[in-house]
Amino acid sequence: MKLTGSQVVAEILIEHGVDTVFGYPGGTVLNVFDALYEYRDQIHGVLTAHEQGASHAADGYARATGKPGVVVATSGPGATNLVTGLATAMIDSVPVIAITANVPDSLIGRDAFQEISIVGITMPITKHNFFVNRIEDLPKAMHDAFRIATTGRKGPVLIDITKDVTAAKIDYKPGVYHEETKGIPKVQSDDLQKIADIINGAKRPVIYYGGGIRAAKAADELNALMAKADIPSTYTIMAAGAVDADDPRNMGLIGMHGTVAANKAMDKADVMIALGTRFSDRVALNPKKFAKKATKIQVDIDQSEINKNVLVDYSIVGDVKDFLQQLLPLIEENEHKEWIEEVTEMRRSINTPEDGKLHPQNIIRTIGDNTDKETLYVTDVGQHQMWAAQYLKHERTGNFITSGGLGTMGFGYGAAIGAQIGMPDRRVIHITGDGSFHMNLNEACTAVSEGLPIITVIMNNTVLGMVYQWQTIFYGKRYAGTTPERKTDFVKLAEGFGAKGYRATTPEEFEEVFKEALKADGPVWIDCVIDQEERVLPMIPAGGSTEDMIIG
């Protein structure tokens, strides 16, 4: 059948199960939006306030559903506004398909109005990208984009299509252009038995796992290994929820703001098994001292992550789920009673101040007490993000959505919108700070237009909290650029957007308004007034080790 390039785009999206597209129109991409209008009974187009919000929404949709998120933008500034979102998805291994339209091929290289080489700009921050200036190349590029984004280590792929291609016609035949997706190769290693023997003989083993566990859907196998070999575990922020918060072997978050138990146990471990994680500088702050007494085993699907940050003794390149399935029969039933008791003793209890003031602990506890295990928690980046990671009772892998690797302030609201649209039957709680929220709060108009019951909890300390904390501890309280003296009234602003707004200054007020927010059928903001001097602790300074840990 003869179709325009834009119709081919729509047809291929449908072939790949896409039912939602986020984006913003513009001159060069009008043909694509016209096709999306034609297919509006099959593809829901979500108009955001800004292309960056659209990119974060596609990201949040992908993280919540497990399916690739799709974002569409025009050329020039429309395309460049996607950059932060693509970089965020890239470092966190999220499958996002970005479709941009460029000026006609005859104008490429002539500095035409809104011409930009978005392929050149995004090459370092995408898994792959395509420039399509011939209609014959479009179907294969589209199909390849989905295959590349969703196989191996997942990530974003961009397709830039010239406007003349979006209007040109081709005899399109569904299925002809598909390249067969190869299954995940089975782990094949002579070291499997050797690794099993090392684990079986360990006295103080520790499992350290990251987002690869979530991506591989390997939480069941991880828990089986922990139970069979009686091994305590710790996780990166990307893997919260893979192990139940109340599991006695769960030591909590590791790294700069990780628990005392997790960080000290890593120092004492004689065997460390790293599963689907990359030893980032927020975990292995001092790579030479990280798990220095341990025999180190690393399993990752990406060869480039092996020995990149921390040198290991044994490595497996492959799918972590397959690795665990092959390893488990080789593991002996074991018990590390003394080690577990020692780890449990190091676990730091969370003490909530009872002084009548509103503290982060009060807020997180109230949220947890009034929501269920299916709730999706989406955060921005900063102190509130760490408090949420520390204090939420994570009980489901994939229920905690945050920008881990890039640390993107402004990520949260767009991601919450994508998550809520992708999972309409689940509650979405957006936890943010006043600094992060100011960056993309304009997406409130999107949440209102779509009628999304997202509850936004703003931890408002009137400063840029995390940087303010660093300046307090390390910069002699020289608060350059972190005390903006803003007068934003979030309650009035929410109402101006058409959302509901509440304010809380005490634990009792927050509990009351949060329960009211749960009854709303549209977006709600809760402005939570907290003290500027609230701190995220424990804290290990950059480049430090557990000897440098600031506990309180």
N, C-alpha and C positions, 0 to 999 in steps of 0.2 A: 504494500500500500504506500502511496505517495504521501509523505509527511514533511512538514517543515522541520528545521533543526530544533526549534522550540518544542514542537510536538514530540519529536524523538526524545528530548530530555524528559518530558512528562511521562511518556510511555515507559521509559527505562526506570524512572523512579518507581512507577507502579509495579513493574516487573520485580523490583527488589524489595517490595513490601512497604514502600514509603507512603505514609498517609498524612504526614505533617511536614510542612516546609516553613522555616522562619526566614524573614527577610525584609527588604526595603527596596521599592522600585526606583528606577531612574532611566534616563534616556536610552542607554545602550542595551539595557536588559528588558525593555518594554515588551519585546516579542515573547520572551520567556514568561513574563507575568501574564501576557494575553493567553498563552497556552495554559497556564495554571488556572486562569479563570474558566477556560473551556473544560478543564478537568476538575473543577471545584467540587463535584459530587464524590470524587475519589481522593483528592488531596486537599487537606485543610491548610490554607495559607494564613500564617500568623504575621501580621504587620507589627513590628516592634517600633520603639521610639528612635532607635539608633542601631546602626549595623553591628556595633560592638555588642549591644544587648542581644541581637539576633544570634551572633556567634556563640555567646555564652548560653543562650537558650537551647541551641542545637546540641551543645556540649552536655548541658544538664539533662536533656531528653535522652541522649545516648547513655549517660551514666545510669539513669533511672530505669530505662527499658532494656538495655543491652543491645538495642538496635542502633544502626548509624543515624546520627542527627544530620539534617540537611539545612544549609543556609544559602540564600541567594542574594546577591548584591550587584549593583551596577559598577561601572568602571570608575577609575580615578579615586576620589575620596571614599566612595562607597566600598570599593575593594580594600583600600588601605585601612579602613575602619575595622576590617575583619582580623587584622594582623595579631592583635593582643589575644583574641579568642582562639586563633589557630595555634599560637605559641603555647597557650594554656593547655589546649587539648594534646598537643604534641608531647610535652614533657610528662603529662599524666597518662599517655597512651590511650586516648579516647578516639573512637572512630567517628569522624565528622567529615561530611562531604560538602565542600564549599564550591558553589557554582557562581562564577562572575562572567559578565559580558564585557567585551572591550569594544573599542571603536572599530569600524569596518577595516578589513585587511588593507585596503588601499591607503588608509591613513596611518597605519602602524609605522612608527618611527618618525612621524612628522610633527610631533608635539601637538597633536590635535586636542580639541577641548575634551578634558577629562580622560586623556590617554595616560595610562601608567603601565609599566611592566610588572604586573602583580606576580607573575611567575618568577621573575628575577628577585622580587622582594621576599617572597615566601619560600623560596627554595630551602633555606636553612631551617625553617620552622614547620615544614610539612613532611610527611612520610614520602610523598611523591606529588608532583603536579604536572598538569598538561596545558599546553597552549594549542588550541584547535582553530585553525584558519582555513580548513577544508572540510566541507560537509561529509566527505567520505570517511574522515577520521573520527567523527563525533561518536558514533555508536560504540566503537571499541574503547575509546577513551572513557566513556561513561561507565561501561561495564567493568573495565580494568580498575577504575577508581574505587568502586565498591569492593572488588576483590582485594585490592591492596590495603584498603582501610580496615578491613575486617579479618584479615588473616595474619598469622604470626604475631608479632608485637603490634597491636592495633595503633592507629594514629590517623591524623587528618590528611585528606587529599584535596587539592584544589584543581578545578577545571576552568580555565579561562577561554571563553568562546567569543570570537569576533562577531559583531552584530550581523554582518552579511551571512554568516553561517547560520545564525538563528532564524533567518528568513528563507534561506535556500531550501530546496526540496530534494528528498532522497527516497528511493524505493526501499522502505524499511521493512525488514522481516524479523519479527521477535525471535530471540533465541539464537540466531545465526552467529552473532558476534560474541557470544559467551566463550570465555576461556575456562576450561574446566578447573575448578578450584581443587587444589590438591589438599588432601587431609593433613592434619598435623603429623609430622613424622614421629614415629615411635622413638623413644629414648633408647639408644643403643650404646652401652658403655661397659667396659670391662671393670669399671670401678664400682659398680652397684653393690656387689658383695662386699668389697673392701669398705665402702661407706657404711653398709649395714653393720659390719663387724666393729667399726669405730664407734657407731652409735650404741651398739649393744654393750660395749665395754666402757662406756663413759660413766663417770661418777657425778659430774656436774654439767650435764648437757643443757643447752638453751636453743630454742627455735626462734629465729628472727624472720618475720615474714612481711611482705609488702603487697602492693597493688596487683602483682602477678597472681596471687591467690584468688583475688576477686575476679580478675579477667579470665582465669582458667576455670572458674567455678569449682575450686578445689577445697572449699571450706570443710566438707565432710571428711575428705582424706586427711587434711591437716589435723582435725580433731581426733581422728582415729589413731594417727601416729602419736599424738600427745598422750592419749589414753593408754595405748598399748605399751609404750616405752616410758610412761610417766615422766614426761618432759615439760617443764614450764616454757612459756612462750611470751614474746613481746612483738609489737607491731609498729609499722609506720602509720602515719595519719591516713594514708591511702587504703589501709586494710582494716580499719576499725569495724568491728562487728563479726569478723570471721570466727572468732571464739567468743563465747558468751561472757559478758562482763562479770558474772558471778562465778565463773569457773575458777577454782582455787589455783589452777596452773597459769591463769592469765595474769601476767605481771603489769599489764597496761602498756601505755605508749612509751616508746624509747626515744632518746635523743635530747636535743636542746631543752625541751620542756617536757621530757618524759619523766616517768616515775623514778623515785629513788631505787626501788626494787629492780626495775628493768635495767637501769644503767649500771648498778653495782653488780648485779648478777652477770652481766656481760663481762665485767672485769674478772670475775671469779671462775667463769665457765672453762671447762677443759675441752668441750666440743661445742661448736657453734654451727648450726645448720641454717643458712640463709636461703629462703624460698621466695622467688619472684620479687626480689628487691635489689637495689643498686648501690647501697652504702652511700647515700647522699651525704653532703657536708652538714646537714642538720641532724644526722644520725651518727655517723663516724666523724665527729668534729675534729678529732685528731687521729687520722687514719693509722699512724704508726702505733698508737696505744690502744686501738679498738680491738677488744677481745684478744689481747696480746698473749694470754696463756692458753688459748684454745686452738685446737685443730679446726681449721675453717673449711666449710663445705658450702659451695654456692651453686644454686640451680636457677637458671634464667633462660628465657626463650631467645634473648638477644645476645649474641656472641660478643657484641661490643661492650656489654656491661661486665663481662668477666675480667677480673683483675684491673678494672679501670680505676677504682678508687681505693680498694683494699686488696692486697695480695692474699690469695686463698691457697689452701693445700690441695683441695679437690674441687673440680668444677664439672657441671653437667649443663650442656646447652640443649634445651628442649622444653616441652610443655610441663609445667610443674605438677599438674594433675596426673599426667601419665607417669612421671617420675615417682610420685607418691604411691600410685597403684602398683608399680613394679617393686617398690621398696618395701611396702608393708608386709608381704609374706616372708621377707628376709629378716624382719625385726622380731626380736624375742620379747615375750611378756617380761616386764621389768618393774622395779619399784625403786624410787629415789626419795624415800621418806624424809631422810635428814636434809637433803637438798631442798625439797619442797617446803619443809618447815622453815628452813633458813630464808628462803625467798619470801615466804608468807610473812615472816617476822619483819622483813624490810619494807613490806607494802605500807605506804603512807596513807593513813585514814584521812578522809576529807572532813575537816572541821568547819562547819558553817558558823560564822560569828552570830551570836544572838544579842545584838545590840539595837534591834529595831530598824536598822538601816537596810537598804536594798543592796545585796551583794551578788556577784556572778553566781555563787553557789546556790543562793536562794532561787535565782531565776531558772537555772538549769534544773534544779531539783523539782520545782513546780511544773516545768514543762514535761519532764519525765513522768511525774506522778499523774499527769492528766492526759497522756497520750499512750497509744498502744505500740506493740512491737512492729507494726507495719508502717509506722510514721517515717516519712523521709525528712531528714534534717539537712538543710543546705546552709552553708556559711559563706561569708565573705572572708577576708584575711586580716589578721591582727590578733589582739588579745582575746576578743570574743571567740575567735576560731579555736584558740588553744584551750580556753575554758570549756568550750563545747566538746573538744576532743578528750579532755581530761575528765569531765564530770558527767557527761551523758552515759547512760547505761547501754552501751552498744550491744545489740542482740541479733542483728541481721547484717550479713555482709551486703554492701551496696546501699544501705540506708543512710550512710553519712557521705554527703556530696560536698567536696571542697576543692579548692585549687591548692594542690600540694606542692608540686615542683616549682611552678612559676610564682606562686604567692600573689595572685592577681586581685588587688583591691577592686571592688566593683563587679566581681564575678557573680556574687550571690543572687541578686534579684533576677537577672536574666536566667541563670541556671535553675532557680526555683520555678520560674515560669515554664521552662522546658520540662522540668520534672513533673510539674502538676498536669501539664497537657498530656504528657506521655503516660502518666499514671493517675487518671482522673478520679479513681475510687479510693485513693490513699491520701491521707493528710500530709501536707507539706508545711514544715515550719522553717522559716528563713531567719537565721540568727546572724546579726550584723552589728557593726559599731557605727557611730555617727560619722567617722571619717570615711570608711568604706562606702557607707550608704549614700553619702553625698555624691559619689562618683557616678552612679547609675540609677538613682532613685526615679529618674524620668520614666523608667520602665513601669512605673505605677499605672500609667495610662494604658499600657498593654494588658496588665493584670485586670484592670477595670473593664476594658473592652471585651476581654475574653471571659469575664465573670469568674475569675479564679479565686478560690477561698484560701489564699496563701496568708498565713499569719507571719508578719515580720516583727521580730523582737529586736529592738535597737538598744544596745548597751551604750548609753550616752554619757560619756565622761567629759565631753566638750574639748578633748584633746586627741591628738593622734597617738593613741594609747601605747602601742608597742614601741614606737620610736621614742616616745616620751619616757617610757620605762628605761630604755637603753641610755637616754641622755641623763636620767637620774642616777643610774648606777655607774656609767662609764665616762660621762662627759661633764661632770661637776655641776649638774643641774642647769646647764646652758641650753635653754629650750628654744632652739632656732627652728622656726617653721612648724612647731608642733602644738602651739596654743593659738588657734585661728580666731578666737573671739567671735565665733559665728552666733547669730541670733535666731537660727532656724527654729520655727515652731512646728514640730513634726505632726502634731495633732491637727493644726489648721491646714498644713500642707496636704496631709492625707485627705482631708475633707475637700480641699480644692481640686484634687484629682478625681474625686468621686468615691474614695475609699473611706473606711471608718478609722478614726484615730483615738487612741487612749494614751494616758500618761500614768506612770506608777512611780512612787518615791519610797514605798515601803513594801516588805514582803507580802503583807496582807492586801495591799492595793493591787500588786501584780497578780496574785492568785485570783482575785475577784475579776479583774479585767481580762485575764487570760481565759477564764471560763466563759466570759461573755464573747470573746473573740471566737471560741470554738463553735458558737452557735451561728456565726455569720455565714452568709452564702456568697460573699465577695471578699476582696482583699482587706486586711486589717493591719494597721501599724500600732505597735505599743512602744512608746517612748519610755525607756527605763532609765531613770536618773541614778547614776552610780558615781562614786568618788573617783577623782583623778588619780589618787594614790593606790588604787587597786593594782595588784601585781600578778603576773603569771609566774608561778613558781611550782616546782623547782626550775632552775635555769642553769645551763652550762654555757659559759661564754664561748663565742666562736673561736675555734681552734683549741679549746680546752678539753679537759677530760673530767672524770668523776671527782678527781681531787679538787677541781675548781667549782664544783656544783654549789650554787646558791640555793639554800633550802628555805630560808625565811628569816 
